[in-house]
């Protein structure tokens, strides 16, 4: 992970995760020296403190990964400080110290299991895998703590039972598995982010032009195979450039976001919507008859015109010009259909604001979309 950090220095989580692994290795070495070195302050106090620091650093790395920004270490420092105070009193009694350490580690792992679920942008498989590992890890640490407390209640200093040894081996295995999953989580997130940049408009989170054309081409092919009607809608926000010039680009962006929210209300899972460029949007509808298409265009225009949009603290009225091409059992290609939808949109705009135009045919010289 240090090598990965060397390549991707902007992601501090890799440095934190590598530090967590390094701290865990030191803690394991110091703990294994308890039967060889009679220095409880080193083999118990320092070892157990580092053992608590290990999951705290792993959790801190997750926070850095989620925010992609520097995160202060105040929570890590707070837990370590309180743990150090407790271990100062317990380090001369190794079993007591180990029981306390196991309990604190269990709490951190269980909290991490809950925290990983909040990283919604992470792929569900990775999120589920880490959640399971953290949950099992926390449960095993609680089991280890319970066994140690049981030994203390029985007032025995017997060596570790085979079950406790198995728990320690499981702890080592899970720690290694967690460390191996972190890079995969980050790479999966990077790949997902790259797909978002490639396929989605950053402002509206709708598809961009290229992604829309690719997916709409597939939807058009599906409509022909199943012999279902197909509908393309082109939309532009009226007077958008005036809004930009009078109120600034931030107002224009907010205008597009709010119009996008209304457009989403008309989408089904199978439909495809995109911001094409500037104030222009496009929607591809599958299996929508002519009457439904006309009603949808009317309702969209009417709803936007009726709404009062709060933009930069001011109430604004917006309107749309909408063009629609409805096709049933047609062999026209996507470029022709898009051209017809855009021509219908321009026709609607030429009639004045808050208008829609719906057509079934290709309109002469402007029937090709490029």
C-alpha positions as MATLAB code, in Angstrom:
seq = 'XXXXXXXXXXXXXXXXXXXXXXXXXXXXXXXXXXXXXXXXXXXXXXXXXXXXXXXXXXXXXXXXXXXXXXXXXXXXXXXXXXXXXXXXXXXXXXXXXXXXXXXXXXXXXXXXXXXXXXXXXXXXXXXXXXXXXXXXXXXXXXXXXXXXXXXXXXXXXXXXXXXXXXXXXXXXXXXXXXXXXXXXXXXXXXXXXXXXXXXXXXXXXXXXXXXXXXXXXXXXXXXXXXXXXXXXXXXXXXXXXXXXXXXXXXXXXXXXXXXXXXXXXXXXXXXXXXXXXXXXXXXXXXXXXXXXXXXXXXXXXXXXXXXXXXXXXXXXXXXXXXXXXXXXXXXXXXXXXXXXXXXXXXXXXXXXXXXXXXXXXXXXXXXXXX';
ca = [
       0.000    0.000    0.000;
       2.989    2.296    0.428;
       3.831    1.633   -3.216;
       0.256    2.555   -4.191;
       0.500    5.689   -2.045;
       3.709    6.600   -3.846;
       1.781    6.557   -7.115;
      -1.440    8.115   -5.801;
      -0.230   10.629   -3.227;
      -3.534   12.491   -3.234;
      -5.195    9.504   -1.553;
      -3.871    9.692    2.008;
      -5.958    6.664    2.946;
      -3.288    4.375    1.459;
      -0.628    5.838    3.747;
      -2.939    5.456    6.759;
      -3.792    1.848    5.860;
      -0.119    0.974    5.363;
       0.637    2.592    8.727;
      -2.116    0.441   10.272;
      -0.468   -2.713    8.889;
       2.948   -1.586   10.154;
       1.574   -0.847   13.636;
      -0.168   -4.243   13.731;
       3.082   -6.023   12.828;
       4.980   -4.249   15.609;
       2.202   -5.008   18.103;
       2.235   -8.708   17.162;
       6.028   -8.913   17.558;
       5.975   -7.190   20.955;
       3.105   -9.372   22.209;
       4.942  -12.536   21.154;
       7.940  -11.472   23.276;
       5.998  -11.672   26.573;
       7.396  -15.089   27.449;
      10.951  -14.028   26.566;
      11.249  -10.467   27.898;
      10.111   -9.404   31.351;
       9.307   -5.834   30.391;
       5.564   -5.446   30.852;
       5.631   -1.771   29.859;
       6.877   -2.863   26.399;
       5.288   -6.266   25.799;
       1.940   -5.420   27.405;
       1.399   -1.655   27.610;
       2.962   -0.663   24.263;
       1.846   -3.859   22.475;
      -1.803   -3.520   23.575;
      -1.857    0.203   22.837;
      -0.590   -0.479   19.314;
      -3.155   -3.268   18.965;
      -5.917   -0.735   19.688;
      -4.316    1.777   17.311;
      -4.454   -0.728   14.420;
      -8.265   -0.761   13.824;
      -8.460    2.941   14.662;
      -6.067    3.714   11.801;
      -7.978    1.391    9.471;
     -11.207    3.225   10.332;
      -9.508    6.600    9.918;
      -8.323    5.512    6.474;
     -11.936    4.724    5.544;
     -12.945    8.222    6.583;
     -10.178    9.699    4.426;
     -11.251    7.475    1.567;
     -14.899    8.552    1.830;
     -14.239   12.301    2.063;
     -11.182   12.343   -0.255;
      -9.937   15.179    1.959;
      -7.597   15.510    4.972;
      -9.306   14.272    8.138;
      -8.028   15.359   11.581;
      -6.765   12.619   13.899;
      -8.566   14.022   16.943;
     -10.900   11.015   17.351;
      -7.994    8.578   17.046;
      -5.993   10.601   19.574;
      -8.941   10.729   21.972;
      -9.506    6.947   22.001;
      -5.783    6.232   22.298;
      -5.421    8.680   25.187;
      -8.224    7.106   27.211;
      -6.939    3.620   26.376;
      -3.435    4.575   27.493;
      -4.794    5.781   30.849;
      -6.545    2.450   31.391;
      -3.534    0.383   30.313;
      -1.244    2.303   32.688;
      -3.290    0.784   35.492;
      -3.560   -2.683   33.924;
      -0.240   -3.418   32.203;
       1.185   -5.229   35.244;
      -1.720   -7.692   34.925;
      -1.415   -8.948   31.316;
      -4.705  -10.873   31.253;
      -6.657   -7.834   32.492;
      -4.908   -5.656   29.908;
      -5.626   -8.134   27.115;
      -9.314   -8.333   28.069;
      -9.567   -4.532   27.992;
      -7.742   -4.353   24.650;
      -9.982   -7.002   23.102;
     -13.111   -5.120   24.237;
     -11.931   -1.787   22.811;
     -10.878   -3.409   19.519;
     -14.251   -5.151   19.285;
     -16.032   -1.813   19.725;
     -13.925   -0.205   16.992;
     -14.505   -3.081   14.559;
     -18.264   -3.082   15.153;
     -18.368    0.678   14.642;
     -16.363    0.240   11.417;
     -18.904   -2.354   10.240;
     -21.678    0.215   10.638;
     -19.552    2.988    9.104;
     -18.725    1.056    5.940;
     -22.458    0.866    5.162;
     -22.568    4.675    5.027;
     -20.113    4.776    2.110;
     -22.887    4.530   -0.465;
     -20.603    5.245   -3.419;
     -18.657    2.041   -2.747;
     -19.630   -1.015   -4.846;
     -22.122   -3.155   -2.946;
     -19.930   -6.289   -3.149;
     -16.953   -4.516   -1.579;
     -19.144   -2.809    1.003;
     -20.761   -6.106    1.929;
     -17.416   -7.938    2.148;
     -15.852   -5.365    4.451;
     -19.017   -5.159    6.549;
     -18.946   -8.936    7.046;
     -15.239   -8.985    7.910;
     -15.561   -6.122   10.402;
     -18.649   -7.697   11.956;
     -16.997  -11.122   12.348;
     -13.800   -9.491   13.588;
     -15.710   -7.562   16.244;
     -17.631  -10.669   17.307;
     -14.420  -12.706   17.648;
     -12.758   -9.977   19.679;
     -15.786   -9.910   21.981;
     -15.560  -13.700   22.302;
     -11.873  -13.418   23.138;
     -12.619  -10.764   25.752;
     -15.356  -12.951   27.240;
     -13.034  -15.937   27.568;
     -10.373  -13.828   29.255;
     -12.910  -12.384   31.702;
     -14.126  -15.929   32.415;
     -10.572  -16.971   33.235;
     -10.254  -14.014   35.552;
     -13.510  -14.910   37.304;
     -12.222  -18.453   37.797;
      -9.001  -16.957   39.214;
      -6.864  -19.088   36.936;
      -3.747  -18.195   35.028;
      -3.867  -21.292   32.877;
      -2.312  -21.018   29.430;
      -4.512  -20.125   26.507;
      -6.985  -22.819   25.575;
      -7.022  -24.174   21.988;
     -10.213  -22.171   21.346;
      -8.529  -18.928   22.393;
      -5.536  -19.761   20.215;
      -7.924  -20.343   17.310;
      -9.494  -16.927   17.950;
      -6.074  -15.283   17.779;
      -5.303  -17.057   14.476;
      -8.673  -15.904   13.125;
      -7.836  -12.365   14.241;
      -4.596  -12.472   12.269;
      -6.329  -13.918    9.207;
      -9.110  -11.327    9.237;
      -6.635   -8.482    9.691;
      -4.694   -9.695    6.661;
      -7.888  -10.070    4.619;
      -9.008   -6.561    5.551;
      -5.669   -5.092    4.507;
      -5.919   -6.870    1.154;
      -9.473   -5.619    0.526;
      -8.704   -1.930    1.063;
      -6.815   -1.459   -2.253;
      -9.534   -3.338   -4.149;
     -12.143   -1.055   -2.595;
     -10.223    2.046   -3.658;
      -9.620    0.745   -7.195;
     -13.273   -0.245   -7.583;
     -14.287    3.225   -6.447;
     -11.830    4.834   -8.859;
     -13.213    2.716  -11.702;
     -16.763    3.670  -10.734;
     -15.774    7.342  -10.609;
     -14.145    7.033  -14.049;
     -17.367    5.541  -15.428;
     -19.324    8.428  -13.916;
     -16.995   10.946  -15.529;
     -17.196    9.110  -18.840;
     -20.959    8.514  -18.928;
     -22.621   11.131  -16.734;
     -23.053   14.872  -16.766;
     -21.449   16.168  -13.583;
     -23.989   18.941  -12.988;
     -27.254   16.997  -13.390;
     -26.065   13.379  -12.947;
     -27.997   12.460  -16.071;
     -26.255   10.663  -18.939;
     -24.041   12.792  -21.149;
     -24.503   13.029  -24.909;
     -22.284   10.101  -25.887;
     -23.684    7.737  -23.266;
     -27.227    8.744  -24.231;
     -26.664    7.931  -27.907;
     -25.147    4.535  -27.044;
     -27.954    3.503  -24.695;
     -30.691    4.963  -26.854;
     -29.370    2.995  -29.825;
     -29.796   -0.194  -27.811;
     -33.279    0.875  -26.671;
     -34.284    1.602  -30.272;
     -33.065   -1.830  -31.350;
     -35.066   -3.428  -28.530;
     -38.226   -1.571  -29.583;
     -37.842   -2.876  -33.134;
     -37.236   -6.461  -32.062;
     -40.269   -6.411  -29.774;
     -42.279   -4.223  -32.199;
     -43.070   -1.662  -29.548;
     -43.441    2.127  -30.049;
     -40.446    4.357  -29.454;
     -40.424    8.003  -28.487;
     -37.650   10.623  -28.471;
     -38.095   13.936  -26.695;
     -35.838   16.992  -27.034;
     -36.134   19.710  -24.384;
     -34.627   23.150  -23.958;
     -35.033   25.656  -21.120;
     -36.430   28.900  -22.493;
     -34.422   32.090  -21.957;
     -31.611   30.160  -20.298;
     -28.909   32.451  -21.659;
     -30.742   35.480  -20.265;
     -30.781   33.818  -16.844;
     -27.032   33.246  -17.084;
     -26.298   36.812  -18.134;
     -28.602   38.458  -15.580;
     -28.061   36.232  -12.529;
     -24.750   34.471  -13.223;
     -23.704   30.945  -14.110;
     -24.432   29.633  -10.599;
     -28.087   30.581  -11.086;
     -28.072   28.864  -14.471;
     -26.619   25.696  -12.949;
     -29.228   25.677  -10.187;
     -31.923   26.175  -12.799;
     -30.737   23.072  -14.677;
     -30.587   21.016  -11.471;
     -34.168   21.862  -10.556;
     -35.457   21.181  -14.067;
     -33.594   17.854  -13.950;
     -35.412   16.938  -10.723;
     -38.767   17.465  -12.472;
     -37.683   15.498  -15.535;
     -36.745   12.539  -13.335;
     -40.352   12.338  -12.134;
     -41.402   11.257  -15.641;
     -38.777    8.542  -16.050;
     -39.242    4.813  -15.655;
     -36.358    2.435  -15.054;
     -36.162    1.518  -18.735;
     -36.145    5.113  -20.055;
     -32.939    7.010  -20.860;
     -32.438   10.710  -20.091;
     -29.473   12.988  -20.724;
     -28.262   16.526  -20.606;
     -27.021   16.981  -24.162;
     -25.384   20.402  -23.913;
     -26.146   23.773  -22.357;
     -29.854   23.950  -21.479;
     -30.808   21.035  -23.743;
     -32.039   17.646  -22.538;
     -33.146   14.497  -24.331;
     -35.266   11.537  -23.230;
     -35.840    8.202  -24.932;
     -39.084    6.444  -23.968;
     -39.747    2.765  -24.642;
     -43.264    1.464  -25.334;
     -45.079    4.790  -25.038;
     -48.062    5.278  -27.365;
     -48.776    8.553  -29.176;
     -51.425    9.752  -26.718;
     -49.194    9.007  -23.736;
     -46.295   10.849  -25.381;
     -48.455   13.899  -26.075;
     -49.813   13.916  -22.522;
     -46.316   13.604  -21.074;
     -45.063   16.590  -23.128;
     -48.056   18.679  -22.077;
     -47.698   17.816  -18.379;
     -43.952   18.491  -18.352;
     -44.409   21.947  -19.913;
     -47.353   22.722  -17.666;
     -45.609   21.608  -14.462;
     -42.429   23.594  -15.110;
     -44.447   26.700  -16.009;
     -46.542   26.323  -12.838;
     -43.595   25.814  -10.469;
     -41.873   28.691   -8.721;
     -38.126   27.968   -8.611;
     -36.057   29.332   -5.733;
     -32.722   30.276   -7.286;
     -30.125   32.359   -5.441;
     -32.793   33.464   -2.997;
     -35.133   34.667   -5.743;
     -38.351   33.120   -6.996;
     -38.085   32.542  -10.734;
     -40.489   31.303  -13.348;
     -39.154   28.939  -15.996;
     -40.611   27.370  -19.093;
     -39.642   24.687  -21.602;
     -39.812   24.183  -25.331;
     -40.337   20.492  -26.060;
     -40.111   18.559  -29.312;
     -41.136   14.929  -29.677;
     -40.901   12.291  -32.395;
     -43.082    9.209  -31.974;
     -42.198    6.142  -33.989;
     -44.034    2.843  -34.418;
     -42.524    0.050  -36.546;
     -40.214    2.571  -38.220;
     -36.873    1.770  -39.876;
     -35.498    5.288  -39.383;
     -32.078    5.381  -37.794;
     -31.305    7.130  -34.538;
     -29.752   10.155  -36.244;
     -32.932   10.790  -38.210;
     -35.136   10.396  -35.148;
     -32.968   12.750  -33.108;
     -32.997   15.247  -35.953;
     -36.793   15.157  -36.076;
     -37.055   15.607  -32.289;
     -34.713   18.613  -32.372;
     -36.531   20.138  -35.333;
     -39.828   19.755  -33.465;
     -38.230   21.409  -30.418;
     -37.082   24.378  -32.502;
     -40.553   24.609  -34.037;
     -42.091   24.718  -30.554;
     -39.632   27.412  -29.463;
     -40.445   29.547  -32.524;
     -44.093   29.590  -31.420;
     -43.160   31.185  -28.098;
     -42.327   29.910  -24.620;
     -43.970   26.962  -22.899;
     -44.864   25.066  -26.091;
     -44.474   21.496  -27.307;
     -44.521   19.985  -30.783;
     -45.045   16.294  -31.518;
     -44.536   14.663  -34.912;
     -44.520   11.244  -36.540;
     -42.523   12.134  -39.637;
     -39.021   13.202  -40.664;
     -38.850   16.907  -41.397;
     -37.038   17.526  -44.709;
     -33.558   19.050  -44.520;
     -33.307   19.047  -40.716;
     -34.123   15.371  -40.185;
     -30.542   14.257  -39.419;
     -28.927   14.676  -35.994;
     -25.138   14.982  -35.843;
];
